[in-house]
Amino acid sequence: MKRHFQRWYEKNEYLCAFMNLLSDLDIEVQCEIAIDMIMKTSSMIDRDYSKMIEEVANYNPREYKRWYDKNPNIHLAIESLRDLDEQQRDEVIQEFCEKILNSHYIKIDDTKDID
């Protein structure tokens, strides 16, 4: 019998949906959103932004296997969500959901006209 282990973000349905929407975006858009998320979360938890930049510089993607580990900015943004309490995390999700959904609408609009 194969076990399914949940990732930390899969335990919350809204966070899981947020992650799925984010994962479906183009890498450039993911990176733009990730940088904004890093700045937002660093101010919320009073974490030194320069230390976060240092983490990006020292990042080694071979040490990780998740979809968001391929890019250090995206990795750091997602991991910074983990450092927030539930209320702060919900605030970030609400703030960035609109950007993510708008990016999906743009992607759909670009491919909509097939006549």
Contacts in CASP RR format, 6 or more apart in sequence:
PFRMAT RR
TARGET T0000
AUTHOR 0000-0000-0000
METHOD contacts of the structure
MODEL  1
MKRHFQRWYEKNEYLCAFMNLLSDLDIEVQCEIAIDMIMKTSSMIDRDYS
KMIEEVANYNPREYKRWYDKNPNIHLAIESLRDLDEQQRDEVIQEFCEKI
LNSHYIKIDDTKDID
7 66 0 8 1.000
8 82 0 8 1.000
9 15 0 8 1.000
9 16 0 8 1.000
9 18 0 8 1.000
9 19 0 8 1.000
9 78 0 8 1.000
9 81 0 8 1.000
10 16 0 8 1.000
10 19 0 8 1.000
12 86 0 8 1.000
12 89 0 8 1.000
14 90 0 8 1.000
14 93 0 8 1.000
15 81 0 8 1.000
15 89 0 8 1.000
15 93 0 8 1.000
18 93 0 8 1.000
18 96 0 8 1.000
18 97 0 8 1.000
18 100 0 8 1.000
19 68 0 8 1.000
19 78 0 8 1.000
21 97 0 8 1.000
21 100 0 8 1.000
21 101 0 8 1.000
21 104 0 8 1.000
22 30 0 8 1.000
22 33 0 8 1.000
22 68 0 8 1.000
22 100 0 8 1.000
23 30 0 8 1.000
23 67 0 8 1.000
23 68 0 8 1.000
24 104 0 8 1.000
25 33 0 8 1.000
25 100 0 8 1.000
25 103 0 8 1.000
25 104 0 8 1.000
25 107 0 8 1.000
26 103 0 8 1.000
26 107 0 8 1.000
27 70 0 8 1.000
27 71 0 8 1.000
29 103 0 8 1.000
30 68 0 8 1.000
30 71 0 8 1.000
30 74 0 8 1.000
31 71 0 8 1.000
31 73 0 8 1.000
31 74 0 8 1.000
33 77 0 8 1.000
33 96 0 8 1.000
33 99 0 8 1.000
33 100 0 8 1.000
33 103 0 8 1.000
34 71 0 8 1.000
34 73 0 8 1.000
34 74 0 8 1.000
34 76 0 8 1.000
34 77 0 8 1.000
34 78 0 8 1.000
35 73 0 8 1.000
35 77 0 8 1.000
36 96 0 8 1.000
36 99 0 8 1.000
37 77 0 8 1.000
37 80 0 8 1.000
37 81 0 8 1.000
37 92 0 8 1.000
37 96 0 8 1.000
38 49 0 8 1.000
38 52 0 8 1.000
38 73 0 8 1.000
38 76 0 8 1.000
38 77 0 8 1.000
38 80 0 8 1.000
39 49 0 8 1.000
40 92 0 8 1.000
40 95 0 8 1.000
40 96 0 8 1.000
41 47 0 8 1.000
41 77 0 8 1.000
41 80 0 8 1.000
41 81 0 8 1.000
41 83 0 8 1.000
41 84 0 8 1.000
41 88 0 8 1.000
41 92 0 8 1.000
42 48 0 8 1.000
42 49 0 8 1.000
42 52 0 8 1.000
42 80 0 8 1.000
44 84 0 8 1.000
44 88 0 8 1.000
44 91 0 8 1.000
44 92 0 8 1.000
45 80 0 8 1.000
45 83 0 8 1.000
45 84 0 8 1.000
45 88 0 8 1.000
47 80 0 8 1.000
47 83 0 8 1.000
52 76 0 8 1.000
52 80 0 8 1.000
55 72 0 8 1.000
55 76 0 8 1.000
56 72 0 8 1.000
56 73 0 8 1.000
56 76 0 8 1.000
59 72 0 8 1.000
59 75 0 8 1.000
59 76 0 8 1.000
61 69 0 8 1.000
61 70 0 8 1.000
61 71 0 8 1.000
61 72 0 8 1.000
61 75 0 8 1.000
63 69 0 8 1.000
64 75 0 8 1.000
68 74 0 8 1.000
68 75 0 8 1.000
68 77 0 8 1.000
68 78 0 8 1.000
69 75 0 8 1.000
81 89 0 8 1.000
81 92 0 8 1.000
84 92 0 8 1.000
END
